Amino acid sequence: MRKRTFALTSAVALLLGSTINAVPANATDNKFWACVWESCTGSQTTGTITWLNRTATLSGSVFKEEGVDYSVTAIFDAFAGTTKVDTQTRTLRTADDNMSIGFTIGDPDLVGGIDRIRVQICENDLTPPFCGVQQNFWR
């Protein structure tokens, strides 16, 4: 009888523990941003990360200084722990100063899904491009 009670108690504790620690399928949204310059006065990308079950949807904009004659590229990397799962880039061409972005990042078949997105923006007027600090956003 004691073995059965212990087994039942252990099973209930395990079930409750895994339920309490589970990440909801649609966790809280994050605002994201990345700038080339520390003051955020030049090229930048901003928006919202909507965390889904195994992936995330990003929506926002890429901006560059008005009148500059080079393109800028926003780089978005999705991670599961320390493993890079997916990369998306969005390049704002020379004729435009602002571009809307919207896409899904991650692997829908990855058990556990992604838990971090790294964002960086680069000005493409130099070789290699001049890039701002990478910003990390967690689920």
C-alpha positions as CSV (number, residue, x, y, z in Angstrom):
1,M,0.0,0.0,0.0
2,R,2.8,2.4,0.8
3,K,4.5,1.8,-2.5
4,R,1.2,2.6,-4.4
5,T,0.6,5.7,-2.3
6,F,4.2,6.9,-3.0
7,A,3.9,6.2,-6.7
8,L,0.6,8.0,-6.9
9,T,1.9,11.0,-4.9
10,S,5.1,11.1,-7.1
11,A,3.1,11.0,-10.3
12,V,0.8,13.8,-9.1
13,A,3.8,15.9,-8.0
14,L,5.5,15.4,-11.4
15,L,2.4,16.3,-13.3
16,L,1.8,19.5,-11.2
17,G,5.5,20.4,-11.5
18,S,5.5,20.1,-15.3
19,T,2.3,22.0,-15.6
20,I,3.5,24.9,-13.5
21,N,6.8,25.2,-15.3
22,A,5.4,24.8,-18.8
23,V,5.8,27.8,-21.2
24,P,2.4,28.8,-22.6
25,A,1.9,28.3,-26.3
26,N,1.5,32.1,-26.8
27,A,3.8,33.6,-24.2
28,T,3.9,37.4,-23.7
29,D,4.9,39.4,-26.7
30,N,8.2,41.3,-26.7
31,K,9.1,44.6,-28.2
32,F,12.4,44.4,-30.2
33,W,14.8,47.0,-31.4
34,A,18.4,47.2,-32.7
35,C,20.3,50.3,-33.7
36,V,23.5,50.8,-35.6
37,W,24.6,53.7,-33.3
38,E,24.4,53.6,-29.6
39,S,22.2,56.8,-29.6
40,C,19.7,55.1,-32.0
41,T,19.8,58.2,-34.2
42,G,20.7,56.3,-37.4
43,S,19.6,53.1,-39.0
44,Q,17.4,50.8,-36.8
45,T,14.8,48.1,-36.7
46,T,11.9,48.0,-34.2
47,G,8.7,46.0,-33.7
48,T,7.0,43.2,-31.9
49,I,7.9,39.5,-31.4
50,T,4.8,37.3,-30.9
51,W,5.9,34.0,-29.4
52,L,4.0,31.0,-30.8
53,N,4.3,27.4,-29.8
54,R,7.5,26.5,-31.6
55,T,8.1,29.6,-33.7
56,A,7.7,33.4,-33.4
57,T,6.1,36.0,-35.7
58,L,7.9,39.4,-36.0
59,S,6.3,42.6,-37.3
60,G,7.7,46.0,-37.4
61,S,9.9,48.3,-39.5
62,V,13.4,48.9,-40.7
63,F,14.5,52.5,-40.9
64,K,17.6,54.3,-42.2
65,E,18.6,57.9,-42.2
66,E,16.8,60.0,-44.8
67,G,18.8,60.7,-47.9
68,V,21.7,58.2,-47.4
69,D,22.6,56.3,-50.5
70,Y,23.3,52.9,-49.1
71,S,21.2,49.9,-48.0
72,V,20.7,48.6,-44.5
73,T,20.1,45.0,-43.5
74,A,18.3,43.7,-40.4
75,I,19.4,40.2,-39.3
76,F,17.1,38.0,-37.2
77,D,18.5,34.8,-35.7
78,A,16.3,32.3,-33.8
79,F,17.8,30.0,-31.2
80,A,16.8,27.0,-29.1
81,G,19.2,27.2,-26.2
82,T,22.6,27.8,-27.8
83,T,21.7,26.2,-31.2
84,K,20.9,28.6,-34.0
85,V,17.7,27.3,-35.7
86,D,16.8,29.8,-38.3
87,T,18.0,33.2,-39.8
88,Q,15.9,35.8,-41.7
89,T,17.2,39.0,-43.2
90,R,15.4,42.1,-44.5
91,T,17.3,44.6,-46.6
92,L,16.1,48.2,-47.1
93,R,17.3,49.3,-50.5
94,T,18.8,52.7,-51.3
95,A,15.7,54.4,-52.7
96,D,13.6,53.8,-49.5
97,D,13.9,55.2,-46.0
98,N,11.4,52.9,-44.2
99,M,10.2,49.4,-44.8
100,S,7.5,47.3,-43.0
101,I,8.5,43.8,-42.1
102,G,6.4,40.7,-41.1
103,F,7.5,37.1,-41.1
104,T,7.6,33.9,-39.0
105,I,11.0,32.6,-37.8
106,G,11.9,29.2,-36.3
107,D,11.2,25.6,-37.1
108,P,7.6,24.4,-36.6
109,D,8.9,20.8,-36.3
110,L,11.3,21.5,-33.5
111,V,10.2,19.9,-30.2
112,G,10.3,22.6,-27.6
113,G,10.6,25.4,-30.1
114,I,12.7,28.5,-30.1
115,D,13.4,30.5,-26.9
116,R,15.5,33.5,-28.1
117,I,15.7,35.8,-31.0
118,R,18.9,37.9,-31.7
119,V,18.5,41.1,-33.7
120,Q,21.1,43.2,-35.4
121,I,21.2,45.9,-38.1
122,C,24.0,46.7,-40.5
123,E,24.8,49.6,-42.8
124,N,26.1,48.3,-46.1
125,D,28.2,51.2,-47.2
126,L,31.5,49.6,-46.0
127,T,33.2,46.3,-46.6
128,P,32.6,44.6,-44.3
129,P,29.3,46.3,-43.4
130,F,29.2,48.4,-40.2
131,C,26.9,46.6,-37.7
132,G,25.3,47.7,-34.4
133,V,25.3,45.7,-31.2
134,Q,23.4,42.4,-31.3
135,Q,20.2,42.5,-29.1
136,N,18.8,39.4,-27.6
137,F,15.1,38.8,-26.7
138,W,13.9,35.8,-24.8
139,R,10.6,34.0,-24.6
